[in-house]
Amino acid sequence: MTGRPVVTAAAVPDAPDAPRRGVCTAVVVNPTKVSRPDAVRAEITRNLAAHGWPAPSWLETTRSDPGGGQTARSVRMGADVVFAAGGDGTVRACAEQLAGTATALAMLPFGTGNLLARNLGAPAAIADVVALVTSGRRRRLDVGVVDGQFHAAERLVAAAAVNLSGIFGLALGARALFRLASLFHWGL
């Protein structure tokens, strides 16, 4: 994969540089995924304050904007860290805007799949995510480019795969493809 990196706070450290006290944070929250947004907001604010950080800006996604506009606004406001509170769609929308910036992405997984967070082994509890963010640990992630273009709709952050079964099916025929798949499945 090629592309500009996304910096995420919810991962294993690659860079030792810790953030300064009192950094600017924002929470981009999908209200359809967070059942008690006021309680979540209070818990995030309380945990940030316990580490000496100020309360975050709070920006809700909408049906027409799943997080990209809110994240871009957060960057313009000077956010050092953007928390994506929602599912994979919210994380993807935030990551698209943060790619190539110095602003870190932290994931608060409230969705069904939470693929990127799970694949990275990121914590799920708010207190653990905030502790990781305030520790200054960061990891750079590659963002994929499709057809040589770096377009927001084509960035890949959770997972990517190439379906070769159609190509093999044309070359081998359905019966041979089934036998080949069986061999891989059973490890023969």
C-alpha positions as protocol buffer text, in pm:
chain_id: "A"
residue {
  index: 1
  type: MET
  ca { x: 0 y: 0 z: 0 }
}
residue {
  index: 2
  type: THR
  ca { x: 111 y: 348 z: -65 }
}
residue {
  index: 3
  type: GLY
  ca { x: -7 y: 685 z: 51 }
}
residue {
  index: 4
  type: ARG
  ca { x: 29 y: 936 z: 324 }
}
residue {
  index: 5
  type: PRO
  ca { x: 32 y: 798 z: 679 }
}
residue {
  index: 6
  type: VAL
  ca { x: -242 y: 825 z: 933 }
}
residue {
  index: 7
  type: VAL
  ca { x: -110 y: 876 z: 1283 }
}
residue {
  index: 8
  type: THR
  ca { x: -309 y: 690 z: 1545 }
}
residue {
  index: 9
  type: ALA
  ca { x: -289 y: 721 z: 1920 }
}
residue {
  index: 10
  type: ALA
  ca { x: -464 y: 391 z: 1980 }
}
residue {
  index: 11
  type: ALA
  ca { x: -173 y: 167 z: 1894 }
}
residue {
  index: 12
  type: VAL
  ca { x: 172 y: 48 z: 1990 }
}
residue {
  index: 13
  type: PRO
  ca { x: 435 y: 323 z: 1997 }
}
residue {
  index: 14
  type: ASP
  ca { x: 666 y: 389 z: 1705 }
}
residue {
  index: 15
  type: ALA
  ca { x: 772 y: 740 z: 1799 }
}
residue {
  index: 16
  type: PRO
  ca { x: 882 y: 845 z: 2148 }
}
residue {
  index: 17
  type: ASP
  ca { x: 757 y: 1205 z: 2119 }
}
residue {
  index: 18
  type: ALA
  ca { x: 495 y: 1270 z: 2387 }
}
residue {
  index: 19
  type: PRO
  ca { x: 232 y: 1541 z: 2344 }
}
residue {
  index: 20
  type: ARG
  ca { x: 255 y: 1858 z: 2548 }
}
residue {
  index: 21
  type: ARG
  ca { x: 20 y: 1923 z: 2838 }
}
residue {
  index: 22
  type: GLY
  ca { x: -304 y: 2097 z: 2751 }
}
residue {
  index: 23
  type: VAL
  ca { x: -324 y: 1983 z: 2391 }
}
residue {
  index: 24
  type: CYS
  ca { x: -637 y: 2053 z: 2190 }
}
residue {
  index: 25
  type: THR
  ca { x: -860 y: 1750 z: 2139 }
}
residue {
  index: 26
  type: ALA
  ca { x: -1187 y: 1691 z: 1958 }
}
residue {
  index: 27
  type: VAL
  ca { x: -1439 y: 1409 z: 1962 }
}
residue {
  index: 28
  type: VAL
  ca { x: -1616 y: 1330 z: 1636 }
}
residue {
  index: 29
  type: VAL
  ca { x: -1911 y: 1123 z: 1754 }
}
residue {
  index: 30
  type: ASN
  ca { x: -2169 y: 927 z: 1562 }
}
residue {
  index: 31
  type: PRO
  ca { x: -2487 y: 975 z: 1768 }
}
residue {
  index: 32
  type: THR
  ca { x: -2648 y: 668 z: 1610 }
}
residue {
  index: 33
  type: LYS
  ca { x: -2372 y: 445 z: 1755 }
}
residue {
  index: 34
  type: VAL
  ca { x: -2332 y: 601 z: 2100 }
}
residue {
  index: 35
  type: SER
  ca { x: -2639 y: 521 z: 2310 }
}
residue {
  index: 36
  type: ARG
  ca { x: -2568 y: 769 z: 2594 }
}
residue {
  index: 37
  type: PRO
  ca { x: -2369 y: 1054 z: 2436 }
}
residue {
  index: 38
  type: ASP
  ca { x: -2391 y: 1282 z: 2742 }
}
residue {
  index: 39
  type: ALA
  ca { x: -2249 y: 1011 z: 2966 }
}
residue {
  index: 40
  type: VAL
  ca { x: -1975 y: 931 z: 2712 }
}
residue {
  index: 41
  type: ARG
  ca { x: -1887 y: 1300 z: 2681 }
}
residue {
  index: 42
  type: ALA
  ca { x: -1865 y: 1334 z: 3059 }
}
residue {
  index: 43
  type: GLU
  ca { x: -1647 y: 1023 z: 3089 }
}
residue {
  index: 44
  type: ILE
  ca { x: -1407 y: 1139 z: 2816 }
}
residue {
  index: 45
  type: THR
  ca { x: -1384 y: 1486 z: 2974 }
}
residue {
  index: 46
  type: ARG
  ca { x: -1330 y: 1339 z: 3322 }
}
residue {
  index: 47
  type: ASN
  ca { x: -1056 y: 1105 z: 3200 }
}
residue {
  index: 48
  type: LEU
  ca { x: -878 y: 1380 z: 3005 }
}
residue {
  index: 49
  type: ALA
  ca { x: -893 y: 1608 z: 3311 }
}
residue {
  index: 50
  type: ALA
  ca { x: -742 y: 1331 z: 3525 }
}
residue {
  index: 51
  type: HIS
  ca { x: -437 y: 1351 z: 3295 }
}
residue {
  index: 52
  type: GLY
  ca { x: -427 y: 1732 z: 3303 }
}
residue {
  index: 53
  type: TRP
  ca { x: -584 y: 1780 z: 2959 }
}
residue {
  index: 54
  type: PRO
  ca { x: -869 y: 2022 z: 2883 }
}
residue {
  index: 55
  type: ALA
  ca { x: -1219 y: 1922 z: 2775 }
}
residue {
  index: 56
  type: PRO
  ca { x: -1246 y: 1827 z: 2406 }
}
residue {
  index: 57
  type: SER
  ca { x: -1454 y: 1990 z: 2137 }
}
residue {
  index: 58
  type: TRP
  ca { x: -1760 y: 1775 z: 2063 }
}
residue {
  index: 59
  type: LEU
  ca { x: -1877 y: 1742 z: 1702 }
}
residue {
  index: 60
  type: GLU
  ca { x: -2161 y: 1510 z: 1598 }
}
residue {
  index: 61
  type: THR
  ca { x: -2176 y: 1336 z: 1264 }
}
residue {
  index: 62
  type: THR
  ca { x: -2485 y: 1365 z: 1047 }
}
residue {
  index: 63
  type: ARG
  ca { x: -2648 y: 1149 z: 783 }
}
residue {
  index: 64
  type: SER
  ca { x: -2499 y: 1374 z: 513 }
}
residue {
  index: 65
  type: ASP
  ca { x: -2155 y: 1400 z: 677 }
}
residue {
  index: 66
  type: PRO
  ca { x: -2029 y: 1083 z: 853 }
}
residue {
  index: 67
  type: GLY
  ca { x: -1731 y: 1261 z: 1008 }
}
residue {
  index: 68
  type: GLY
  ca { x: -1511 y: 1409 z: 737 }
}
residue {
  index: 69
  type: GLY
  ca { x: -1636 y: 1766 z: 771 }
}
residue {
  index: 70
  type: GLN
  ca { x: -1625 y: 1754 z: 1148 }
}
residue {
  index: 71
  type: THR
  ca { x: -1269 y: 1620 z: 1141 }
}
residue {
  index: 72
  type: ALA
  ca { x: -1155 y: 1884 z: 892 }
}
residue {
  index: 73
  type: ARG
  ca { x: -1309 y: 2148 z: 1120 }
}
residue {
  index: 74
  type: SER
  ca { x: -1123 y: 1997 z: 1419 }
}
residue {
  index: 75
  type: VAL
  ca { x: -792 y: 2022 z: 1233 }
}
residue {
  index: 76
  type: ARG
  ca { x: -866 y: 2386 z: 1140 }
}
residue {
  index: 77
  type: MET
  ca { x: -941 y: 2454 z: 1509 }
}
residue {
  index: 78
  type: GLY
  ca { x: -595 y: 2320 z: 1596 }
}
residue {
  index: 79
  type: ALA
  ca { x: -682 y: 1974 z: 1729 }
}
residue {
  index: 80
  type: ASP
  ca { x: -377 y: 1766 z: 1811 }
}
residue {
  index: 81
  type: VAL
  ca { x: -587 y: 1452 z: 1860 }
}
residue {
  index: 82
  type: VAL
  ca { x: -926 y: 1361 z: 1713 }
}
residue {
  index: 83
  type: PHE
  ca { x: -1122 y: 1086 z: 1885 }
}
residue {
  index: 84
  type: ALA
  ca { x: -1345 y: 897 z: 1641 }
}
residue {
  index: 85
  type: ALA
  ca { x: -1638 y: 776 z: 1854 }
}
residue {
  index: 86
  type: GLY
  ca { x: -1847 y: 546 z: 1640 }
}
residue {
  index: 87
  type: GLY
  ca { x: -1804 y: 253 z: 1407 }
}
residue {
  index: 88
  type: ASP
  ca { x: -1583 y: 177 z: 1109 }
}
residue {
  index: 89
  type: GLY
  ca { x: -1754 y: 443 z: 897 }
}
residue {
  index: 90
  type: THR
  ca { x: -1677 y: 715 z: 1148 }
}
residue {
  index: 91
  type: VAL
  ca { x: -1316 y: 599 z: 1183 }
}
residue {
  index: 92
  type: ARG
  ca { x: -1275 y: 588 z: 803 }
}
residue {
  index: 93
  type: ALA
  ca { x: -1423 y: 937 z: 758 }
}
residue {
  index: 94
  type: CYS
  ca { x: -1192 y: 1078 z: 1026 }
}
residue {
  index: 95
  type: ALA
  ca { x: -885 y: 895 z: 892 }
}
residue {
  index: 96
  type: GLU
  ca { x: -947 y: 1030 z: 541 }
}
residue {
  index: 97
  type: GLN
  ca { x: -923 y: 1385 z: 671 }
}
residue {
  index: 98
  type: LEU
  ca { x: -627 y: 1321 z: 900 }
}
residue {
  index: 99
  type: ALA
  ca { x: -410 y: 1144 z: 643 }
}
residue {
  index: 100
  type: GLY
  ca { x: -99 y: 1350 z: 586 }
}
residue {
  index: 101
  type: THR
  ca { x: -158 y: 1581 z: 883 }
}
residue {
  index: 102
  type: ALA
  ca { x: 16 y: 1595 z: 1219 }
}
residue {
  index: 103
  type: THR
  ca { x: -315 y: 1538 z: 1399 }
}
residue {
  index: 104
  type: ALA
  ca { x: -347 y: 1197 z: 1566 }
}
residue {
  index: 105
  type: LEU
  ca { x: -648 y: 970 z: 1538 }
}
residue {
  index: 106
  type: ALA
  ca { x: -776 y: 791 z: 1848 }
}
residue {
  index: 107
  type: MET
  ca { x: -1051 y: 533 z: 1815 }
}
residue {
  index: 108
  type: LEU
  ca { x: -1339 y: 494 z: 2060 }
}
residue {
  index: 109
  type: PRO
  ca { x: -1504 y: 184 z: 1912 }
}
residue {
  index: 110
  type: PHE
  ca { x: -1881 y: 200 z: 1947 }
}
residue {
  index: 111
  type: GLY
  ca { x: -1972 y: 25 z: 1621 }
}
residue {
  index: 112
  type: THR
  ca { x: -2053 y: -331 z: 1531 }
}
residue {
  index: 113
  type: GLY
  ca { x: -1734 y: -442 z: 1355 }
}
residue {
  index: 114
  type: ASN
  ca { x: -1466 y: -196 z: 1471 }
}
residue {
  index: 115
  type: LEU
  ca { x: -1227 y: -362 z: 1226 }
}
residue {
  index: 116
  type: LEU
  ca { x: -933 y: -123 z: 1245 }
}
residue {
  index: 117
  type: ALA
  ca { x: -946 y: -97 z: 1624 }
}
residue {
  index: 118
  type: ARG
  ca { x: -965 y: -476 z: 1661 }
}
residue {
  index: 119
  type: ASN
  ca { x: -693 y: -540 z: 1402 }
}
residue {
  index: 120
  type: LEU
  ca { x: -460 y: -302 z: 1588 }
}
residue {
  index: 121
  type: GLY
  ca { x: -546 y: -447 z: 1928 }
}
residue {
  index: 122
  type: ALA
  ca { x: -659 y: -102 z: 2038 }
}
residue {
  index: 123
  type: PRO
  ca { x: -830 y: -67 z: 2374 }
}
residue {
  index: 124
  type: ALA
  ca { x: -1209 y: -32 z: 2382 }
}
residue {
  index: 125
  type: ALA
  ca { x: -1268 y: 123 z: 2726 }
}
residue {
  index: 126
  type: ILE
  ca { x: -1276 y: 503 z: 2731 }
}
residue {
  index: 127
  type: ALA
  ca { x: -1035 y: 524 z: 3026 }
}
residue {
  index: 128
  type: ASP
  ca { x: -784 y: 299 z: 2846 }
}
residue {
  index: 129
  type: VAL
  ca { x: -807 y: 495 z: 2519 }
}
residue {
  index: 130
  type: VAL
  ca { x: -759 y: 827 z: 2700 }
}
residue {
  index: 131
  type: ALA
  ca { x: -466 y: 686 z: 2898 }
}
residue {
  index: 132
  type: LEU
  ca { x: -304 y: 572 z: 2573 }
}
residue {
  index: 133
  type: VAL
  ca { x: -363 y: 909 z: 2407 }
}
residue {
  index: 134
  type: THR
  ca { x: -224 y: 1107 z: 2698 }
}
residue {
  index: 135
  type: SER
  ca { x: 82 y: 879 z: 2718 }
}
residue {
  index: 136
  type: GLY
  ca { x: 200 y: 1016 z: 2387 }
}
residue {
  index: 137
  type: ARG
  ca { x: 239 y: 677 z: 2221 }
}
residue {
  index: 138
  type: ARG
  ca { x: 175 y: 689 z: 1846 }
}
residue {
  index: 139
  type: ARG
  ca { x: 185 y: 459 z: 1543 }
}
residue {
  index: 140
  type: ARG
  ca { x: 186 y: 557 z: 1178 }
}
residue {
  index: 141
  type: LEU
  ca { x: -44 y: 364 z: 950 }
}
residue {
  index: 142
  type: ASP
  ca { x: -31 y: 346 z: 574 }
}
residue {
  index: 143
  type: VAL
  ca { x: -339 y: 453 z: 384 }
}
residue {
  index: 144
  type: GLY
  ca { x: -410 y: 280 z: 52 }
}
residue {
  index: 145
  type: VAL
  ca { x: -449 y: 442 z: -287 }
}
residue {
  index: 146
  type: VAL
  ca { x: -672 y: 293 z: -555 }
}
residue {
  index: 147
  type: ASP
  ca { x: -602 y: 342 z: -929 }
}
residue {
  index: 148
  type: GLY
  ca { x: -308 y: 568 z: -849 }
}
residue {
  index: 149
  type: GLN
  ca { x: -542 y: 833 z: -715 }
}
residue {
  index: 150
  type: PHE
  ca { x: -547 y: 956 z: -357 }
}
residue {
  index: 151
  type: HIS
  ca { x: -918 y: 1025 z: -327 }
}
residue {
  index: 152
  type: ALA
  ca { x: -1109 y: 1029 z: -1 }
}
residue {
  index: 153
  type: ALA
  ca { x: -1361 y: 771 z: -118 }
}
residue {
  index: 154
  type: GLU
  ca { x: -1085 y: 531 z: -216 }
}
residue {
  index: 155
  type: ARG
  ca { x: -869 y: 533 z: 95 }
}
residue {
  index: 156
  type: LEU
  ca { x: -841 y: 204 z: 277 }
}
residue {
  index: 157
  type: VAL
  ca { x: -774 y: 186 z: 647 }
}
residue {
  index: 158
  type: ALA
  ca { x: -950 y: -118 z: 794 }
}
residue {
  index: 159
  type: ALA
  ca { x: -862 y: -398 z: 555 }
}
residue {
  index: 160
  type: ALA
  ca { x: -792 y: -463 z: 191 }
}
residue {
  index: 161
  type: ALA
  ca { x: -816 y: -780 z: -13 }
}
residue {
  index: 162
  type: VAL
  ca { x: -792 y: -886 z: -374 }
}
residue {
  index: 163
  type: ASN
  ca { x: -1044 y: -1140 z: -495 }
}
residue {
  index: 164
  type: LEU
  ca { x: -855 y: -1380 z: -719 }
}
residue {
  index: 165
  type: SER
  ca { x: -1121 y: -1652 z: -725 }
}
residue {
  index: 166
  type: GLY
  ca { x: -1276 y: -1508 z: -1042 }
}
residue {
  index: 167
  type: ILE
  ca { x: -941 y: -1513 z: -1220 }
}
residue {
  index: 168
  type: PHE
  ca { x: -861 y: -1866 z: -1102 }
}
residue {
  index: 169
  type: GLY
  ca { x: -1216 y: -1975 z: -1184 }
}
residue {
  index: 170
  type: LEU
  ca { x: -1176 y: -1865 z: -1545 }
}
residue {
  index: 171
  type: ALA
  ca { x: -840 y: -2037 z: -1577 }
}
residue {
  index: 172
  type: LEU
  ca { x: -920 y: -2357 z: -1388 }
}
residue {
  index: 173
  type: GLY
  ca { x: -1293 y: -2407 z: -1417 }
}
residue {
  index: 174
  type: ALA
  ca { x: -1537 y: -2431 z: -1128 }
}
residue {
  index: 175
  type: ARG
  ca { x: -1469 y: -2796 z: -1036 }
}
residue {
  index: 176
  type: ALA
  ca { x: -1091 y: -2751 z: -1022 }
}
residue {
  index: 177
  type: LEU
  ca { x: -1129 y: -2426 z: -828 }
}
residue {
  index: 178
  type: PHE
  ca { x: -1348 y: -2605 z: -569 }
}
residue {
  index: 179
  type: ARG
  ca { x: -1085 y: -2880 z: -529 }
}
residue {
  index: 180
  type: LEU
  ca { x: -807 y: -2621 z: -496 }
}
residue {
  index: 181
  type: ALA
  ca { x: -1009 y: -2430 z: -235 }
}
residue {
  index: 182
  type: SER
  ca { x: -1069 y: -2753 z: -42 }
}
residue {
  index: 183
  type: LEU
  ca { x: -696 y: -2823 z: -32 }
}
residue {
  index: 184
  type: PHE
  ca { x: -627 y: -2476 z: 114 }
}
residue {
  index: 185
  type: HIS
  ca { x: -914 y: -2508 z: 358 }
}
residue {
  index: 186
  type: TRP
  ca { x: -797 y: -2841 z: 496 }
}
residue {
  index: 187
  type: GLY
  ca { x: -430 y: -2748 z: 478 }
}
residue {
  index: 188
  type: LEU
  ca { x: -336 y: -3036 z: 249 }
}
